[in-house]
Amino acid sequence: MVSFSVGEEVLYKDERYVISTASPRPPYQYRLLATTPEGAKVQWALASELTKMERYTRPRDDTRSIKSSAGQRRH
């Protein structure tokens, strides 16, 4: 069984999140946080639904939605 730690970056439904809380008892659920153009995104997921990051060894374009909002900054 794969284990995860608070502060670890993970993939959930092909999006990058950071684990903010882990439940201490089964079923092990994790509270996930991500940044979106609309603000913070919070999800709860089971360990079986998460994928470990590949330690940044393979390029991944998972910031498309954030990049698209960067051009809309106020001056």
N, C-alpha and C positions, 0 to 999 in steps of 0.2 A: 504494500500500500504506500502510495506517495504521500509525504507530509509537506505541509506548507507552514511558513512562519509569518508573523505580523511584520509588515514592511516589505514583504517580498512582492515583486512584480509577477503577475500571472496573466494568462490569456483566458478569457471567458467569452464564448461565442465570437471568437476571432477579434476581440477587442482587448486592449491592454488595461489592466486594473492593478491597484495596489491593495494588498490585504490590510485592513485596518483593525479587524477583530476576528478572533477564532473562538468558536464555542468549545468549552472544555470537555464535553461529553458527546457520545454518538447521538444522533447522526452529526458528524462533524461539519458544521456550516461555517462559512467565512463571509464576513461583510467586506464588500469590495468597493473601492472608490476610483472614479475616473474623472478626468476633466473633459468637458465638452464646450462647444461655443455658447451653449445656454447656461452653463454653470456646472456644478458638481453632479455626478451621476452615482447613485448608490444601488448596489445589487446584493442579494444574498445568494450564495451558491454552495452546493455540496462539493466535497473534495473531488469526487468522481467527475464533476463538470469542469474542473480547472486543468489547465496545462501549464507546466513550468516553462518559463522563458528559456530560450536556447542560448542564454548567456551572450547575447548580442553577436553571435558568430554568423548569423544569416541575416541579410537585409530584409526589412519588413516595413512596408508603407502603411502604417496603421494610424497615421496622424492626419489623414486627408481632410477630415471635417474640421480639425483645428486650424490647419493651414488655410483653408478656404475662408475662414473668418478673419484671418490676420490682415487681409487686404481691406477690411471694412472698419478699420480703426478710425476713431475720430481724431481730427487734427486740431 
